[in-house]
Amino acid sequence: MPYLAITTNVPLEGDAADRLMHEASTLLAESLGKPERYVMVSLRPNTPMLFGGEPASTAHLDLRSIGLPESATPALSQKLCQLMQRMLSITADRVFINFADVPRALWGWNGRTF
């Protein structure tokens, strides 16, 4: 149910992409109290991006989940920014995050909706 899309202009080599996605998946499962088997993470590295008119390292994260409470977003923002800093050396002021609470009827999986 949680889906995190990470888009960044940082190029990733070797297994760095896999490590980032695995760490993000674990972080979301633990932070949202959801089974990791339902967490999906996608990654688009090396994407041409500008932020504030500058091409320095940056990232846009889009997190969607069923039952995502607004009260959880400040802590999630902090944790996700820390992950971007640790894994990609992107400072928090160069990360945008969109959060979306998706209604159950608008989330499909396994030939049905939740």
C-alpha positions, 0 to 999 in steps of 0.5 A, a space after each residue: 500500500 505505501 508507494 514511494 517514488 524517488 526521482 533524483 539527478 544523482 547518478 547511482 552506480 553498482 548496487 547503490 540503487 538497490 541499497 537505497 530502495 531496500 533502506 527506503 522500503 524498510 523505513 516506510 514499513 517501520 514508520 507506517 506500521 505496514 507489512 513490508 510485503 506491501 511497500 513499493 519503492 521506485 527510483 529514477 536516478 540521473 534525471 535532469 533536474 533543477 531546484 532553485 535554478 541550480 543543478 546541484 544534487 536534489 531529489 523529489 519524493 512522492 509518498 502515497 499510502 492508504 491511511 497516511 495521517 497528517 500527524 505522521 508527515 513531519 517525522 516521515 519528512 525528517 526520516 526521508 530527508 535523513 535517508 537522502 542525506 546519508 545515501 545520496 549526500 543531498 541536504 534536506 533543503 534540496 528535497 521536496 516530498 509530496 504526501 498523499 493519503 489515498 482512499 481505499 477504493 482508489 487503490 487497486 491490488 491483486 485484481 481488487 481494491 482495498 
